[in-house]
Amino acid sequence: MQQHLTLASVLPADHSQALLVGRIWIEGTGPVLVRVQADGIYSLEHLAATVSQLLELPDVAARVRAQPGPRLADTAAVLANSAYGARDPALPWLLAPCDLQALKAAGVTFVASMLERVIEEQARGDASKALAVRQAVVAVIGDNLGSVQPGSPAAAQLKEVLLAQGMWSQYLEVGIGPDAEIFTKSQVLSAVGVGAEVGIHPGSAWNNPEPEVVLAVNSRGETVGAALGNDVNLRDFEGRSALLLGKAKDNNASCAIGPFIRLFDADFGINEVRRCDLAMQVAGESDGFVMQGASSLSKISRDPLDLVAQAIGPNHQYPDGLMLFLGTMFAPTQDRHGPGQGFTHVVGDMVTVATAQLGQLVNRVNTCDQVAPWTYGISALLHDLARRNRASA
């Protein structure tokens, strides 16, 4: 994996003007808040103890740009040491760039993925039935729902038509209805970063990566940055029952975010996010299989800031902020194990999510029971922060 974790591949194309913040692990110290530049990794501990606290600062981008901290490490060396299987625990490596924020996700925000969710539901999670169900669903619903605005009178009329035909679905409800699907993707501090393994439940036989943009939102509901994410998904579990969403989405190492949070400033903001085109590649380690795809935020059915407003507001607060996955239009159907079988992961797959202005997130696939267990939680973070406070007093 080390060959994938280079300055040229991981950093944004315009990294010289990008404000990139994240976290590195330093043995004996714990996670450290940093700014990442091509020439080095710099401490931001003089501004805040955690990423969550940093994003609460007024005009955070200007603060980070104006107040550089001490250089801690060489960026190329830290990237190389972040690779699964090549990590020297005595040297720094990159963690997921968020900490105390809630990890939330918006689902069914693209027409393509909405149709695939309907297909999962109709196929009851059986991948062998997906092709026939896909043809039947498209024959009734069509595949051109992109012009339907969620919550609009036209969407309500379409719902009535589909109900009459017996084709209404809970996924269509959140896809074109007034209320977005906002769910808890994973637990605080459980996300893995660039170079780490991502986990697939060993009981799953139909699953896929979901390349997404992840917004960094502070406690005031202000969107202050963005990162890349892989919302690893078990299609068979969710297809069997929507009540299995938690098991389909929240497993050991099933949430990857990184490589950094790019702060919003004059060069990069929500309008650039709206125009993001994400590239996805899955490269099989054992079978030579290669799949490529893309997800364009310009085709999202709900505006990113509308999704933020549905996640946080008068009815729901997040005192430490949240990271919000925006959903994906990437729903792989390419056959891997035989005609009509579609795509599913194999252990050893290398998954790459990339876009020019956010860089590249690379992870290797393993089963959740074989991935390194999640052991560093909130109490451990508080312990390390308190210890460092005492040492500096």
C-alpha positions, 0 to 999 in steps of 0.5 A: 500500500505504501506506493499509494500513500505519496505526496503526489497522490494523497494531497489535493492538486492545489495543496499549496493553497489548501488548509488541511487539518487532521490528526497524527498518532504519536506513541507515548503522547496519543492523537495530536491535532495538526496542519498538513503541508507538503513540507511538513506536519505542524502542531495546532495544539496552541489553538485547540486540543481536539479537532472538534474544539478547533472547528468551533473557533470563529474564522477558523481558516484564518486562525490556522493560516495565521498561527502556524505551530511547531513542525512535528514530522515530515509529511512523506514519512508520516504518509508512508508510515500510515500504510497498513502492514508497514507501520512502525508504531514508534513513528507517527502515522495519520488517523481519521481527521475527526475526533469528538464529532458525531459520525452521521450519514445521509442516505438515498440522496442520488437517484442511482443509489435510490433505485439500487436500494429499492432493488435490494429491498425487492431482492430481500438482500439476495444478490442472485436476484438483483438483475431480474429485480432491477429490470422489473423495477426500472420497467415500472419506475423508470431510471430518470427520476433526477428531475423530481425535487424531493418534497415537491408536489410532483414528488407527491404525485409520483408517490400516489402513482407508485402506491397504486402500482404497488411499487412504493418503497421506504427508500423512495420515501426518503429519496423523493419525500420531504424528509431526508434519511439521516442516520448514525454511521458509526460511533465517536472516535471509531472512524479509521483514516487513510492507509488503514484497513476497512472492515466487512462483516464476515457474515456478509456475501453482498457488500460494497464501498460508498465513496462520499464527501463528508462535511465537517459541521460545528455545533452551531450548524456551520459547515466549515470543511470537507473530507473524503469518506467510504461509507462501507455498506452491507447490501444483503443485511440492509436488503433483508430488512431496513431494521438491520441498517445499524448492522449493515453500516456500523461495524469495526472499521466500517467508517473511513474518513480522510485523508484530511479535513480541508477547511473552507476559505476563499479558495474552497467552499461549499460551491466547490463541494457541490461541483465535486466529482469523486473517482472510485477504484477497487483493485482486487489483491487475489483475483486481479479484478478492477472496478472503476466508477464515479460519483458526481455531487452535481447530481445530488437530489438534495443540496448539501446544506439542506442535508446539514439543516435536516441533521442539526438544528432546533430539534437536534443539537451536537455540542461537539459538532458532526461529520456528515456523509452526503451519500453516493450515486455509486452503486456497483453492478459489475459482475465479479463472481459470475453473470448476474451476481453483481459486485461484492468485496473480497479480502485484500481489495484496495479501495481508492476514493479521490477528488482533486481538491480533497486528495485521495483516501486509500484503504484495504478491505478485510473482515471486521473480526480480522481488522485491528480492534477499536480500543481507543475511545473517549475515556482514553482521549480524555486521559491523554489530554489531561496527562499532557495538560499536567505535563505542560503546566 
